[in-house]
Amino acid sequence: MSRLRNLGILAAAIAAAAVAGALSSTASADRPLPAAIALHIAAGLLFVVVGLVIWTRTPGNRVGPLAIAIGFATFIDDLRFLPYSAAFTVADYFGPLQYALLAHLAVAFPGGRLRSRWDRRLVEGVYGWVLLSNLFPEVFWASALPAGPHNLLALHRDAHLHTIVGNVHQVLNVLVALLVIGTVWRHWTLASRPSRRAMAPVAWASGPVAVAIAASNSLGLVDPFGNLKAGTEYLTPAALIILPSAVLIGMLRTSLRHSAVGQLVVELRQAPSPARLRDTLAQTLRDPTLQLAYWVPQEGAYIGTDGRPVDLATVGPNVSTTLIERDDQRIAALLHESSLDEDPWLIDAVAAAAGLALDNERLHAELVAQLAEVRASRARIVEATDAARRRLERDLHDGAQQRLVGLALAVQMARDKLGATPEAQVREILDAAADQVVHALAELRELASGIHPAILTEAGLGPALESLAERAPLPVSVTVSVDGAPAPVEAAAYFLVCEALANVSKHANARSVSVCARREDACLVVEIIDDGVGGADASQGTGLRGMADRLAALDGRVSVVSPEGQGTHISARIPCALS
Amino acid sequence: MTTTVLIVDDNRAFRALARMVLEAGGIEVVGEAGDAASGLDAARRLHPQVVLLDVRLPDADGLSIAAQFGDDETRPAVVAISTQDPRSLERRIGQSAVRGFIPKAELSVPRLLAVVGAAP
């Protein structure tokens, strides 16, 4: 689309240049020198090409279209060589339009936008001046040539009046030019360093152009007989040809800075620390005074990278604030030199890039916080459950178990006291009572041990696993080379082994099992290996699944390898360093 | 000569019943203690021949302090007692300094004498 547009514009420019060239070849002695015309045409073409390059590179910047317009405007001048009075009149009347466009470009450079009211008024004024003021000298002037096309606007031909009005017009032209130069000078003094980098080449090139235009314009004042005219014919086009190159160089220097924004985006991919982000932004904007303030919703305030609140309402002079928001949510604010406002594209791009990074950072932080919260709450649940189990076991041990022990002893004593007396029936009853108590005690013991193995609290993981091994219906070898892991970790390991051994004795048809617990790095590693039938599926059966959940609550992992016919290998890793 | 026994257990009701059981069988209970520290202290003062030591004491693990009873001259026979499953304690008992183990509910004089055996 834009490629087609560019080609169209370029073709039109070349056609216009060719027409202008062809016309100039018919130039007579009184007309401008062919070489000067060639220079003039080249300058026009160059403006169009430069404009296209800039327009393509920075589509949003009006500098490109303006430069193209200047290029075409320079061709208007060459219409005067057509043998038609209408063309001559258009050329003579609209020829100076190129200077208005040049002024527009100079005032809008390098951002392309007219930023202040004064700038807009000035540029409107220049257009108005060029189009209206030209009318007055035209009215009194017919043509440089007695024969051929003449000025259709010449209503009252009067050479004397024409000279007077023309001279006044020239003086006013110089004043308008000075206003433009003054405005650009003011832009320069207020410009940020990056803007100056773009403006510098144009400023340097504008010098000769201004001198050349002034010289050729004021020629009428100092050289009424046209003796110097031939020399100055070269001056304006020669100076004009420098200008598009300077504009291009200036814009390239800006786009170098804009490419720094690309670099910034690349750098922001690795979520930088707040201080590092500030430095990177300051570097990209070439503003060492840049401050970055984060919006902290809990505080309801912007907080600087130094941790102090930043009041955006009371920023210093020459400091501007650019808010970084995403989805209507405040994220941060950039406090930067006011001069950077001149390049809204740059500050917007940097703010957008920073917003992206900060938003990622914010989302990441939120996610991490949520994850940490979930983990902590899971760990708390496991710990609370463990504590409740311990309490319950303790209560059983101190309460019901002790009462039953007492009852057993009492029954025993009563039996002993009976001795060999003949109350055989009473003895039988007591025997039955003693039997009941013994069974009740055994069951209570199992229950208490299932709720929480007292031995784990009292003697640690090694003895607890050994006691499990002893109660197992098949030979279990236990190797424990770890001591003092946190209680929830030991409990998880214990219950894992408990569940695994229960599974082995139920399903595996194994001859022996080996249980191993050791410390690896900051983890407790537990392995249960049997030589049974294999084929165990961790996703089947709630036992192992529950164990995996319990381990996961402690950020632990369990893996079950159980190929058919080759035994089962359960391996668990539980981090010991609990947050 | 009657056998002298020190009962170290944190459950007062059990201590009272154990004393009844033992004394009914002709054993002299010379002292009672509710925790490991006072148990060791009582043993030093009373020189019992047998210490009935609960595996689970509020301030210590009974099996691991068993070796601390007595001195070079007199060393009581320490007998572990517990409500816990003896199978789960077997290995640790084997590794400890106790003479033997009696489940609390099965405490009786013949059982105690059998464990103490040919008393030293």
Boltz contact constraints between the chains, C-beta under 6 A:
constraints:
  - contact:
      token1: [A, 401]
      token2: [B, 83]
      max_distance: 6.0
  - contact:
      token1: [A, 402]
      token2: [B, 11]
      max_distance: 6.0
  - contact:
      token1: [A, 402]
      token2: [B, 14]
      max_distance: 6.0
  - contact:
      token1: [A, 405]
      token2: [B, 83]
      max_distance: 6.0
  - contact:
      token1: [A, 405]
      token2: [B, 104]
      max_distance: 6.0
  - contact:
      token1: [A, 405]
      token2: [B, 105]
      max_distance: 6.0
  - contact:
      token1: [A, 406]
      token2: [B, 13]
      max_distance: 6.0
  - contact:
      token1: [A, 406]
      token2: [B, 17]
      max_distance: 6.0
  - contact:
      token1: [A, 408]
      token2: [B, 105]
      max_distance: 6.0
  - contact:
      token1: [A, 409]
      token2: [B, 17]
      max_distance: 6.0
  - contact:
      token1: [A, 409]
      token2: [B, 21]
      max_distance: 6.0
  - contact:
      token1: [A, 413]
      token2: [B, 21]
      max_distance: 6.0
  - contact:
      token1: [A, 441]
      token2: [B, 105]
      max_distance: 6.0
  - contact:
      token1: [A, 445]
      token2: [B, 85]
      max_distance: 6.0
  - contact:
      token1: [A, 458]
      token2: [B, 61]
      max_distance: 6.0
  - contact:
      token1: [A, 459]
      token2: [B, 61]
      max_distance: 6.0
  - contact:
      token1: [A, 463]
      token2: [B, 92]
      max_distance: 6.0
  - contact:
      token1: [A, 466]
      token2: [B, 91]
      max_distance: 6.0
  - contact:
      token1: [A, 467]
      token2: [B, 88]
      max_distance: 6.0
  - contact:
      token1: [A, 470]
      token2: [B, 87]
      max_distance: 6.0
  - contact:
      token1: [A, 470]
      token2: [B, 88]
      max_distance: 6.0
  - contact:
      token1: [A, 470]
      token2: [B, 90]
      max_distance: 6.0
  - contact:
      token1: [A, 471]
      token2: [B, 87]
      max_distance: 6.0
  - contact:
      token1: [A, 471]
      token2: [B, 88]
      max_distance: 6.0
